Amino acid sequence: MAILQEKVGITNEDLRKLRSMRPGRPLDLQISTPNATKRVRSEFVGMDGTRCLMLRFPDESKWGTLGDAIFKDKSMVLRYILEDDTGEIIAFKVKVILILTRPSHLIFTSFPLAVQSHGLRGERRAQTNIASTMLDADSGEVMCQCVVTDISIHGCGISLEKINQGLRPIIKQNITMTFDGIDDKKISIKGVIRNTKSDEVNLYYGVKFEDSESDVEQQLKSLTLMID
């Protein structure tokens, strides 16, 4: 995504996206130094209404000294992966208004005047809150109980509490998701773990279904989850 054009105007949809940003989630900072433009990773901390955003100062032991790139009145571009029904990257320009070093090393920035977004998925996903049992597809062993947070014929997102005592899936692991259907009929869909992230409470996983679209569609109809 290119540097944002200079435009002004926050819509209600822009505000919804900004307010969907969750504390503790990764944030990408595009900053300029006297010699180059670089991108570093940070962490979103929160926001104060529409007055300012707060983020953690990037770890200089990992990214190098950043004092010549992040300072008061310096502009930078922030990018954040927003997990909603379609999944997208939002990006916006802000200006540094304050840097704290105690009790935590934090950056306070202006509130964005414009937001750009780029979809990561070409399909909408139905938002759900459905309990599921996850099995290892190769061994058939029950791994854990989880919750499906969104779903389509191509894949789903799931959440798992960190205190869950079951086995945790890993990237590229083949799994089977099972659900309780109508009249206690068990419904199962095979998939593979494609990505993972976490916050203070939950682990989140992205699953790509391996069954054919027609088979998944039929299973979702059984769950009355088919998207119009």
Contacts in CASP RR format, 6 or more apart in sequence:
PFRMAT RR
TARGET T0000
AUTHOR 0000-0000-0000
METHOD contacts of the structure
MODEL  1
MAILQEKVGITNEDLRKLRSMRPGRPLDLQISTPNATKRVRSEFVGMDGT
RCLMLRFPDESKWGTLGDAIFKDKSMVLRYILEDDTGEIIAFKVKVILIL
TRPSHLIFTSFPLAVQSHGLRGERRAQTNIASTMLDADSGEVMCQCVVTD
ISIHGCGISLEKINQGLRPIIKQNITMTFDGIDDKKISIKGVIRNTKSDE
VNLYYGVKFEDSESDVEQQLKSLTLMID
1 79 0 8 1.000
1 89 0 8 1.000
1 91 0 8 1.000
1 116 0 8 1.000
1 118 0 8 1.000
3 30 0 8 1.000
3 77 0 8 1.000
4 77 0 8 1.000
4 91 0 8 1.000
4 92 0 8 1.000
4 93 0 8 1.000
4 114 0 8 1.000
4 116 0 8 1.000
7 113 0 8 1.000
7 114 0 8 1.000
8 113 0 8 1.000
8 114 0 8 1.000
9 113 0 8 1.000
9 114 0 8 1.000
10 112 0 8 1.000
10 113 0 8 1.000
10 114 0 8 1.000
10 115 0 8 1.000
14 112 0 8 1.000
14 114 0 8 1.000
14 115 0 8 1.000
15 50 0 8 1.000
17 82 0 8 1.000
17 84 0 8 1.000
17 90 0 8 1.000
17 115 0 8 1.000
17 117 0 8 1.000
18 47 0 8 1.000
18 90 0 8 1.000
18 92 0 8 1.000
18 112 0 8 1.000
18 115 0 8 1.000
19 47 0 8 1.000
20 82 0 8 1.000
20 84 0 8 1.000
21 44 0 8 1.000
21 46 0 8 1.000
21 47 0 8 1.000
21 80 0 8 1.000
21 82 0 8 1.000
22 44 0 8 1.000
22 199 0 8 1.000
23 44 0 8 1.000
23 45 0 8 1.000
23 46 0 8 1.000
23 199 0 8 1.000
24 43 0 8 1.000
24 44 0 8 1.000
24 45 0 8 1.000
24 199 0 8 1.000
24 200 0 8 1.000
25 43 0 8 1.000
25 44 0 8 1.000
25 80 0 8 1.000
25 81 0 8 1.000
25 197 0 8 1.000
25 199 0 8 1.000
26 41 0 8 1.000
26 42 0 8 1.000
26 43 0 8 1.000
26 44 0 8 1.000
26 80 0 8 1.000
26 81 0 8 1.000
26 197 0 8 1.000
27 41 0 8 1.000
27 42 0 8 1.000
27 43 0 8 1.000
27 44 0 8 1.000
27 55 0 8 1.000
27 78 0 8 1.000
27 79 0 8 1.000
27 80 0 8 1.000
28 39 0 8 1.000
28 40 0 8 1.000
28 41 0 8 1.000
28 42 0 8 1.000
28 78 0 8 1.000
28 79 0 8 1.000
28 80 0 8 1.000
29 39 0 8 1.000
29 40 0 8 1.000
29 41 0 8 1.000
29 42 0 8 1.000
29 55 0 8 1.000
29 58 0 8 1.000
29 70 0 8 1.000
29 76 0 8 1.000
29 77 0 8 1.000
29 78 0 8 1.000
30 37 0 8 1.000
30 38 0 8 1.000
30 39 0 8 1.000
30 76 0 8 1.000
30 77 0 8 1.000
30 78 0 8 1.000
30 79 0 8 1.000
31 37 0 8 1.000
31 38 0 8 1.000
31 39 0 8 1.000
31 40 0 8 1.000
31 66 0 8 1.000
31 69 0 8 1.000
31 70 0 8 1.000
31 74 0 8 1.000
31 76 0 8 1.000
32 38 0 8 1.000
32 69 0 8 1.000
32 76 0 8 1.000
33 68 0 8 1.000
33 69 0 8 1.000
34 68 0 8 1.000
38 63 0 8 1.000
38 69 0 8 1.000
40 58 0 8 1.000
40 63 0 8 1.000
40 66 0 8 1.000
41 58 0 8 1.000
41 63 0 8 1.000
42 55 0 8 1.000
42 56 0 8 1.000
42 57 0 8 1.000
42 58 0 8 1.000
42 107 0 8 1.000
43 55 0 8 1.000
43 56 0 8 1.000
44 53 0 8 1.000
44 54 0 8 1.000
44 55 0 8 1.000
44 80 0 8 1.000
45 54 0 8 1.000
45 55 0 8 1.000
45 56 0 8 1.000
45 106 0 8 1.000
46 53 0 8 1.000
46 54 0 8 1.000
46 55 0 8 1.000
47 53 0 8 1.000
47 54 0 8 1.000
47 111 0 8 1.000
48 54 0 8 1.000
49 111 0 8 1.000
50 111 0 8 1.000
51 111 0 8 1.000
52 97 0 8 1.000
52 108 0 8 1.000
52 109 0 8 1.000
52 110 0 8 1.000
52 111 0 8 1.000
53 78 0 8 1.000
53 94 0 8 1.000
53 108 0 8 1.000
53 109 0 8 1.000
53 110 0 8 1.000
53 111 0 8 1.000
53 112 0 8 1.000
54 106 0 8 1.000
54 107 0 8 1.000
54 108 0 8 1.000
54 109 0 8 1.000
55 78 0 8 1.000
55 106 0 8 1.000
55 107 0 8 1.000
55 109 0 8 1.000
56 104 0 8 1.000
56 105 0 8 1.000
56 106 0 8 1.000
56 107 0 8 1.000
57 66 0 8 1.000
57 70 0 8 1.000
57 99 0 8 1.000
57 105 0 8 1.000
57 106 0 8 1.000
57 107 0 8 1.000
58 66 0 8 1.000
58 70 0 8 1.000
60 66 0 8 1.000
69 76 0 8 1.000
70 76 0 8 1.000
70 96 0 8 1.000
70 99 0 8 1.000
70 107 0 8 1.000
71 96 0 8 1.000
71 99 0 8 1.000
72 96 0 8 1.000
72 97 0 8 1.000
72 98 0 8 1.000
72 99 0 8 1.000
73 95 0 8 1.000
73 96 0 8 1.000
73 97 0 8 1.000
74 95 0 8 1.000
74 96 0 8 1.000
75 93 0 8 1.000
75 94 0 8 1.000
75 95 0 8 1.000
75 96 0 8 1.000
76 93 0 8 1.000
76 94 0 8 1.000
76 95 0 8 1.000
76 96 0 8 1.000
76 109 0 8 1.000
77 91 0 8 1.000
77 92 0 8 1.000
77 93 0 8 1.000
78 91 0 8 1.000
78 92 0 8 1.000
78 93 0 8 1.000
78 94 0 8 1.000
78 109 0 8 1.000
79 89 0 8 1.000
79 90 0 8 1.000
79 91 0 8 1.000
80 89 0 8 1.000
80 90 0 8 1.000
80 91 0 8 1.000
81 87 0 8 1.000
81 88 0 8 1.000
81 89 0 8 1.000
81 120 0 8 1.000
82 88 0 8 1.000
82 89 0 8 1.000
82 90 0 8 1.000
82 117 0 8 1.000
83 204 0 8 1.000
85 124 0 8 1.000
85 125 0 8 1.000
85 126 0 8 1.000
85 127 0 8 1.000
85 150 0 8 1.000
86 119 0 8 1.000
86 120 0 8 1.000
86 121 0 8 1.000
86 122 0 8 1.000
86 123 0 8 1.000
86 124 0 8 1.000
86 125 0 8 1.000
87 119 0 8 1.000
87 120 0 8 1.000
87 121 0 8 1.000
88 117 0 8 1.000
88 118 0 8 1.000
88 119 0 8 1.000
88 120 0 8 1.000
89 117 0 8 1.000
89 118 0 8 1.000
89 119 0 8 1.000
89 120 0 8 1.000
90 115 0 8 1.000
90 116 0 8 1.000
90 117 0 8 1.000
91 115 0 8 1.000
91 116 0 8 1.000
91 117 0 8 1.000
91 118 0 8 1.000
92 112 0 8 1.000
92 113 0 8 1.000
92 114 0 8 1.000
92 115 0 8 1.000
92 116 0 8 1.000
93 112 0 8 1.000
93 113 0 8 1.000
93 114 0 8 1.000
94 109 0 8 1.000
94 110 0 8 1.000
94 111 0 8 1.000
94 112 0 8 1.000
95 109 0 8 1.000
95 110 0 8 1.000
96 107 0 8 1.000
96 108 0 8 1.000
96 109 0 8 1.000
97 108 0 8 1.000
97 109 0 8 1.000
97 110 0 8 1.000
98 107 0 8 1.000
98 108 0 8 1.000
99 105 0 8 1.000
99 106 0 8 1.000
99 107 0 8 1.000
99 108 0 8 1.000
100 106 0 8 1.000
100 108 0 8 1.000
123 152 0 8 1.000
123 154 0 8 1.000
124 152 0 8 1.000
124 227 0 8 1.000
125 150 0 8 1.000
125 151 0 8 1.000
125 152 0 8 1.000
125 155 0 8 1.000
125 156 0 8 1.000
125 157 0 8 1.000
125 227 0 8 1.000
126 150 0 8 1.000
126 151 0 8 1.000
126 152 0 8 1.000
126 225 0 8 1.000
126 227 0 8 1.000
127 149 0 8 1.000
127 150 0 8 1.000
128 148 0 8 1.000
128 149 0 8 1.000
128 150 0 8 1.000
128 151 0 8 1.000
128 225 0 8 1.000
129 147 0 8 1.000
129 148 0 8 1.000
129 149 0 8 1.000
130 147 0 8 1.000
130 148 0 8 1.000
130 151 0 8 1.000
130 179 0 8 1.000
130 223 0 8 1.000
130 225 0 8 1.000
131 145 0 8 1.000
131 146 0 8 1.000
131 147 0 8 1.000
131 148 0 8 1.000
131 179 0 8 1.000
131 180 0 8 1.000
132 145 0 8 1.000
132 146 0 8 1.000
132 147 0 8 1.000
132 148 0 8 1.000
132 158 0 8 1.000
132 177 0 8 1.000
132 178 0 8 1.000
132 179 0 8 1.000
133 142 0 8 1.000
133 144 0 8 1.000
133 145 0 8 1.000
133 146 0 8 1.000
133 177 0 8 1.000
133 178 0 8 1.000
133 179 0 8 1.000
134 142 0 8 1.000
134 143 0 8 1.000
134 144 0 8 1.000
134 145 0 8 1.000
134 146 0 8 1.000
134 158 0 8 1.000
134 169 0 8 1.000
134 175 0 8 1.000
134 176 0 8 1.000
134 177 0 8 1.000
134 178 0 8 1.000
135 141 0 8 1.000
135 142 0 8 1.000
135 143 0 8 1.000
135 175 0 8 1.000
135 176 0 8 1.000
135 178 0 8 1.000
136 143 0 8 1.000
136 167 0 8 1.000
136 173 0 8 1.000
136 174 0 8 1.000
136 175 0 8 1.000
136 176 0 8 1.000
137 174 0 8 1.000
137 175 0 8 1.000
137 176 0 8 1.000
137 190 0 8 1.000
137 191 0 8 1.000
138 174 0 8 1.000
140 176 0 8 1.000
141 167 0 8 1.000
143 166 0 8 1.000
143 167 0 8 1.000
143 168 0 8 1.000
143 169 0 8 1.000
143 175 0 8 1.000
144 160 0 8 1.000
144 164 0 8 1.000
144 166 0 8 1.000
144 167 0 8 1.000
144 168 0 8 1.000
144 169 0 8 1.000
145 164 0 8 1.000
145 166 0 8 1.000
146 158 0 8 1.000
146 159 0 8 1.000
146 160 0 8 1.000
146 164 0 8 1.000
146 205 0 8 1.000
147 158 0 8 1.000
147 159 0 8 1.000
147 160 0 8 1.000
148 156 0 8 1.000
148 157 0 8 1.000
148 158 0 8 1.000
148 177 0 8 1.000
149 156 0 8 1.000
149 157 0 8 1.000
149 158 0 8 1.000
149 159 0 8 1.000
149 204 0 8 1.000
150 156 0 8 1.000
150 157 0 8 1.000
151 157 0 8 1.000
151 220 0 8 1.000
151 225 0 8 1.000
152 227 0 8 1.000
153 209 0 8 1.000
153 213 0 8 1.000
153 216 0 8 1.000
153 217 0 8 1.000
153 220 0 8 1.000
153 227 0 8 1.000
154 208 0 8 1.000
154 209 0 8 1.000
154 213 0 8 1.000
154 216 0 8 1.000
155 191 0 8 1.000
155 206 0 8 1.000
155 207 0 8 1.000
155 208 0 8 1.000
155 209 0 8 1.000
155 216 0 8 1.000
156 177 0 8 1.000
156 206 0 8 1.000
156 207 0 8 1.000
156 209 0 8 1.000
157 204 0 8 1.000
157 205 0 8 1.000
157 206 0 8 1.000
157 207 0 8 1.000
158 177 0 8 1.000
158 204 0 8 1.000
158 205 0 8 1.000
158 206 0 8 1.000
158 207 0 8 1.000
159 202 0 8 1.000
159 203 0 8 1.000
159 204 0 8 1.000
159 205 0 8 1.000
160 168 0 8 1.000
160 202 0 8 1.000
160 203 0 8 1.000
160 204 0 8 1.000
160 205 0 8 1.000
161 201 0 8 1.000
161 202 0 8 1.000
161 203 0 8 1.000
162 198 0 8 1.000
162 201 0 8 1.000
162 202 0 8 1.000
162 203 0 8 1.000
168 203 0 8 1.000
169 175 0 8 1.000
169 193 0 8 1.000
169 196 0 8 1.000
169 205 0 8 1.000
170 193 0 8 1.000
171 193 0 8 1.000
171 194 0 8 1.000
171 195 0 8 1.000
171 196 0 8 1.000
172 192 0 8 1.000
172 193 0 8 1.000
172 194 0 8 1.000
173 192 0 8 1.000
173 193 0 8 1.000
174 190 0 8 1.000
174 191 0 8 1.000
174 192 0 8 1.000
174 210 0 8 1.000
175 190 0 8 1.000
175 191 0 8 1.000
175 192 0 8 1.000
175 193 0 8 1.000
175 207 0 8 1.000
176 188 0 8 1.000
176 189 0 8 1.000
176 190 0 8 1.000
176 191 0 8 1.000
177 188 0 8 1.000
177 189 0 8 1.000
177 190 0 8 1.000
177 191 0 8 1.000
177 207 0 8 1.000
178 186 0 8 1.000
178 187 0 8 1.000
178 188 0 8 1.000
179 186 0 8 1.000
179 187 0 8 1.000
179 188 0 8 1.000
179 189 0 8 1.000
179 223 0 8 1.000
180 186 0 8 1.000
180 187 0 8 1.000
181 187 0 8 1.000
181 222 0 8 1.000
181 223 0 8 1.000
182 222 0 8 1.000
185 222 0 8 1.000
187 219 0 8 1.000
187 222 0 8 1.000
187 223 0 8 1.000
188 219 0 8 1.000
189 209 0 8 1.000
189 211 0 8 1.000
189 215 0 8 1.000
189 216 0 8 1.000
189 219 0 8 1.000
190 209 0 8 1.000
190 210 0 8 1.000
190 211 0 8 1.000
191 207 0 8 1.000
191 208 0 8 1.000
191 209 0 8 1.000
191 210 0 8 1.000
191 211 0 8 1.000
192 207 0 8 1.000
192 208 0 8 1.000
192 210 0 8 1.000
193 205 0 8 1.000
193 206 0 8 1.000
193 207 0 8 1.000
194 206 0 8 1.000
194 207 0 8 1.000
194 208 0 8 1.000
195 205 0 8 1.000
195 206 0 8 1.000
196 203 0 8 1.000
196 204 0 8 1.000
196 205 0 8 1.000
196 206 0 8 1.000
197 203 0 8 1.000
197 204 0 8 1.000
198 204 0 8 1.000
209 216 0 8 1.000
211 219 0 8 1.000
217 226 0 8 1.000
220 226 0 8 1.000
220 227 0 8 1.000
END
